[in-house]
């Protein structure tokens, strides 16, 4: 009996030391990535993050649409993994950051002058818009407006100027164009994500400006094209560098980027470009990453996402009134993604 027991124990011991059946790997928790910044591309980014998440169930990308200035601040403070901005970071901002930051253009968009005057169709020049935002053109029947809108019945209604209250890349694009076409505006206001406005009231985000203009008779504001279309707010044609009045569209925004010489760091302005078909208040919008992030898993995931966004993701741009990137820009970016360390 004792001998049988010993044999049984030995068999059990040997069985325990022998090869084991492979065990299923424990399921890994989703990779959660937080970003913040521009409201300008938010409709498209929301669609991108949703579509990418459906195809990659282990990835969740959360984005706060708080304005370009907020995105740059949060990225610089390292409270988010990526930022988004419609204005390239300045040399000073890049120098103050705790590490090298890379810029990656994602799409092109146009900023349009929206107004609340019923069905009236208007045209604007850069100097005229500058005069309105400097508080010098105060009523809709002002001779300066009538001069570029011959034959249009203009009311004596006072102009209610609306601008962004938050740090905004849309503000930078708008002011960058006005500064290029009005020396007075450049000297008085300048171009940045936050400026000191001589006139008007502020609203937060493209959403806020759209809403305030829509509910205020006689108002004028500036928003990204998709916000004007979604909210069914009239927007005017703007005179470009060649003297042509151009309405913002996919074609005219794309034309603004034609022939652009893209620098190695992708920081470039395309407002008031050459070309008779170019819409003059257009811009790239950028995603911002640290070149050497400490979290390598998130870095790899974001690089994979951006490769998708720059290729398959571009197909979603047109339906939301953003212009896809030129192929040569995409090719250059795909190569530059190799700089991100993971």
C-alpha positions in Angstrom: 0.0 0.0 0.0 2.8 2.4 1.0 4.6 1.6 -2.3 1.5 2.4 -4.3 1.1 5.7 -2.5 4.7 6.7 -3.3 4.2 5.8 -7.0 1.0 7.9 -7.1 2.7 11.0 -5.5 5.6 10.6 -7.9 3.3 10.5 -10.9 1.5 13.7 -9.6 4.8 15.5 -9.1 6.1 14.6 -12.5 2.8 15.6 -14.1 3.2 19.0 -12.4 6.7 19.5 -13.8 5.8 18.4 -17.3 4.8 20.6 -20.2 1.6 22.6 -19.6 -1.2 23.4 -21.9 -1.0 26.9 -23.3 -3.2 29.4 -21.3 -5.2 32.1 -23.0 -3.5 35.5 -22.7 -5.3 37.9 -20.3 -7.1 40.6 -22.3 -5.2 43.9 -22.3 -7.0 47.0 -21.2 -7.8 49.6 -23.9 -5.1 52.2 -24.7 -6.7 55.6 -23.7 -5.2 58.7 -25.3 -6.2 62.2 -24.4 -5.9 65.3 -26.6 -7.2 68.8 -26.7 -7.2 71.9 -28.8 -8.7 73.4 -31.9 -12.4 73.6 -32.5 -11.8 74.3 -36.2 -11.3 70.6 -37.1 -13.4 69.1 -34.3 -16.3 67.8 -36.5 -13.7 65.8 -38.6 -11.7 64.7 -35.6 -14.8 63.4 -33.9 -15.6 61.3 -36.9 -12.0 60.1 -37.2 -11.7 59.0 -33.6 -15.0 57.3 -33.7 -14.2 55.4 -37.0 -10.7 54.4 -35.8 -12.1 53.3 -32.5 -14.6 51.0 -34.2 -11.8 49.3 -36.2 -9.4 49.2 -33.2 -11.4 48.1 -30.1 -8.3 48.3 -27.9 -7.9 52.1 -28.6 -9.9 55.0 -27.2 -8.9 58.5 -28.3 -10.6 61.3 -26.2 -10.5 64.9 -27.6 -11.5 68.1 -25.9 -12.5 70.9 -28.3 -11.2 73.9 -26.2 -9.4 76.1 -28.8 -5.9 76.1 -30.2 -4.5 78.2 -27.4 -5.8 75.7 -24.8 -4.4 72.8 -26.7 -1.0 74.3 -26.9 -1.0 75.1 -23.2 -2.2 71.6 -22.2 0.4 69.9 -24.4 3.2 72.2 -23.1 2.1 71.3 -19.5 2.0 67.6 -20.5 -1.6 67.2 -19.3 -2.6 65.7 -22.6 -0.7 63.3 -25.0 -1.4 65.4 -28.1 -2.5 68.9 -28.9 -4.3 70.4 -31.9 -3.9 73.9 -33.3 -4.8 76.0 -36.4 -1.8 78.2 -35.7 1.7 76.7 -35.7 3.4 77.1 -32.3 5.8 80.0 -32.2 9.6 79.6 -31.7 9.1 80.9 -28.2 6.4 78.4 -27.4 8.5 75.5 -28.8 11.5 76.6 -26.8 9.5 76.8 -23.6 8.1 73.2 -24.0 9.8 70.4 -22.0 10.9 68.6 -25.2 10.8 68.9 -29.0 7.3 69.1 -30.5 6.4 68.0 -34.0 3.7 69.5 -36.2 1.6 67.3 -38.6 -1.0 69.0 -40.9 -4.2 67.0 -41.0 -6.5 68.8 -43.4 -7.2 72.2 -44.9 -10.1 74.4 -44.0 -11.5 77.9 -44.7 -12.6 80.6 -42.3 -15.6 82.5 -43.5 -17.3 85.8 -42.6 -20.8 84.9 -41.4 -23.6 87.4 -40.8 -27.2 87.8 -39.9 -29.0 89.9 -42.5 -31.6 87.5 -43.9 -30.9 86.3 -47.4 -28.7 89.2 -48.4 -25.6 88.1 -50.3 -22.5 90.1 -49.6 -18.9 90.5 -50.7 -16.0 91.6 -48.5 -12.5 92.8 -49.0 -9.7 92.4 -46.4 -9.6 96.2 -45.6 -13.4 96.2 -45.2 -13.4 93.3 -42.8 -10.5 95.0 -40.9 -12.5 98.2 -40.7 -15.5 96.4 -39.3 -13.3 94.6 -36.7 -11.5 97.8 -35.8 -14.9 99.3 -35.0 -14.6 101.9 -37.7 -17.4 100.6 -40.0 -20.4 100.6 -37.7 -23.5 100.1 -39.8 -24.5 97.8 -42.7 -25.2 100.7 -45.0 -21.8 102.2 -44.5 -20.3 103.6 -47.8 -17.4 101.2 -47.5 -19.7 98.2 -47.6 -21.9 99.7 -50.3 -18.8 100.3 -52.5 -18.0 96.6 -52.8 -21.7 95.5 -52.9 -23.2 97.7 -55.7 -27.0 97.3 -56.2 -27.5 95.5 -52.8 -30.1 96.9 -50.5 -28.2 97.5 -47.3 -30.1 98.3 -44.0 -29.1 101.0 -41.6 -28.8 98.3 -38.9 -25.9 98.6 -36.5 -23.2 95.9 -37.0 -22.8 93.6 -34.0 -19.3 92.3 -34.1 -18.6 88.8 -32.7 -15.2 87.4 -32.1 -13.7 84.5 -30.2 -13.3 84.8 -26.5 -10.9 81.9 -26.1 -7.4 81.3 -27.5 -8.2 80.3 -31.0 -6.4 79.2 -34.1 -9.4 80.4 -36.1 -8.7 83.8 -34.7 -5.1 83.6 -35.8 -6.1 82.6 -39.4 -8.6 85.5 -39.5 -6.2 88.0 -38.0 -3.3 86.7 -40.2 -5.4 87.5 -43.3 -6.5 90.9 -42.0 -2.9 91.8 -41.0 -1.7 91.0 -44.5 -4.4 93.2 -46.2 -4.6 96.1 -43.7 -1.5 97.7 -42.3 -3.6 99.5 -39.6 -5.0 96.1 -38.4 -1.6 94.6 -38.3 -0.3 97.5 -36.2 -3.3 97.8 -33.9 -4.4 94.2 -33.4 -1.9 91.8 -35.1 -2.2 88.1 -35.6 -2.2 85.6 -32.7 -4.6 83.1 -31.1 -5.6 85.8 -28.6 -5.7 89.5 -29.4 -7.0 92.7 -27.9 -10.2 93.4 -29.9 -11.1 97.1 -30.4 -14.8 96.2 -30.9 -17.4 93.5 -30.4 -18.3 90.8 -28.0 -16.7 87.4 -27.5 -18.0 83.8 -27.8 -16.3 80.5 -27.0 -15.4 78.2 -29.9 -16.6 78.1 -33.4 -19.8 76.7 -31.9 -20.3 79.8 -29.7 -19.6 82.3 -32.5 -22.0 80.5 -34.8 -24.7 80.5 -32.2 -24.4 84.1 -31.2 -24.4 85.3 -34.8 -27.4 83.2 -35.7 -29.4 84.7 -32.8 -28.3 88.3 -33.2 -29.8 90.4 -36.0 -27.1 92.5 -37.7 -24.3 90.4 -36.3 -21.1 89.4 -38.1 -18.5 86.8 -37.0 -15.9 84.4 -38.4 -16.1 80.6 -38.2 -14.7 77.5 -40.0 -16.7 76.7 -43.1 -18.4 73.6 -41.7 -19.9 75.5 -38.8 -21.5 78.0 -41.2 -22.9 75.2 -43.4 -24.2 73.1 -40.4 -25.9 76.1 -38.8 -27.2 77.4 -42.2 -25.7 80.9 -41.6 -25.0 83.0 -44.7 -21.4 83.8 -45.4 -19.8 86.2 -47.8 -17.4 86.0 -50.7 -13.9 87.5 -50.0 -11.6 89.3 -52.4 -8.3 87.4 -52.9 -4.9 88.7 -53.8 -5.7 88.7 -57.5 -8.8 90.9 -57.0 -11.3 88.1 -57.5 -14.2 87.7 -55.0 -14.2 84.0 -54.0 -16.7 82.0 -52.0 -15.2 79.4 -49.7 -15.6 75.8 -51.0 -13.5 72.6 -51.2 -12.1 73.7 -54.5 -11.2 77.3 -53.5 -9.7 76.1 -50.2 -7.6 73.5 -52.1 -6.5 76.1 -54.5 -5.1 78.2 -51.6 -2.6 75.4 -51.0 -1.6 75.0 -54.6 2.1 75.6 -55.1 2.8 76.0 -51.3 6.4 75.4 -50.4 6.1 73.2 -47.3 9.0 73.7 -44.8 10.6 70.7 -43.0 8.7 71.5 -39.8 5.3 72.0 -41.6 4.8 75.4 -40.0 3.4 77.6 -42.8 0.8 80.2 -43.4 -1.3 80.1 -46.7 -3.6 83.1 -46.1 -3.9 85.6 -48.9 -2.1 83.4 -51.5 -1.5 83.9 -55.2 -4.0 82.4 -57.6 -7.3 83.8 -59.0 -9.3 80.8 -57.8 -7.8 80.7 -54.3 -10.0 81.4 -51.2 -7.8 83.9 -49.2 -8.7 82.9 -45.6 -7.6 79.3 -45.6 -5.2 77.2 -43.5 -3.8 73.9 -42.6 -4.7 72.6 -39.2 -2.1 70.6 -37.2 -1.8 67.8 -34.6 1.1 68.3 -32.2 3.2 65.5 -30.7 6.3 65.3 -28.6 9.1 63.8 -30.6 10.3 61.7 -27.6 7.3 60.8 -25.5 7.8 58.8 -22.4 4.8 56.6 -23.0 5.9 54.5 -26.0 2.7 52.5 -26.3 0.6 55.6 -26.7 3.2 57.0 -29.1 3.1 54.0 -31.3 -0.7 54.0 -31.3 -0.9 57.7 -32.2 1.6 57.2 -35.0 -0.5 54.4 -36.3 -3.6 56.5 -36.1 -2.1 59.4 -37.9 -0.9 57.1 -40.7 -4.5 56.1 -41.1 -5.8 59.7 -40.9 -3.4 60.9 -43.5 -4.5 58.1 -45.9 -7.8 56.4 -45.5 -9.1 59.2 -43.1 -8.7 61.8 -45.8 -11.7 60.3 -47.6 -14.0 61.6 -44.9 -12.8 65.2 -45.2 -14.8 66.4 -48.2 -18.2 65.3 -46.7 -17.5 67.7 -43.8 -16.3 70.5 -46.0 -12.6 70.2 -45.3 -10.2 69.9 -48.1 -7.9 66.8 -48.2 -4.2 67.3 -48.0 -2.1 67.5 -51.2 -0.4 64.1 -51.9 3.1 65.6 -51.7 2.3 66.9 -48.2 1.0 63.5 -47.1 4.1 61.8 -48.5 6.4 64.2 -46.6 4.4 63.7 -43.4 4.5 59.9 -43.5 8.2 60.1 -43.7 8.4 62.6 -40.9 6.4 60.3 -38.6 9.5 58.3 -38.4 11.0 61.0 -36.1 8.5 60.0 -33.3 10.4 57.8 -30.9 8.6 54.7 -29.7 
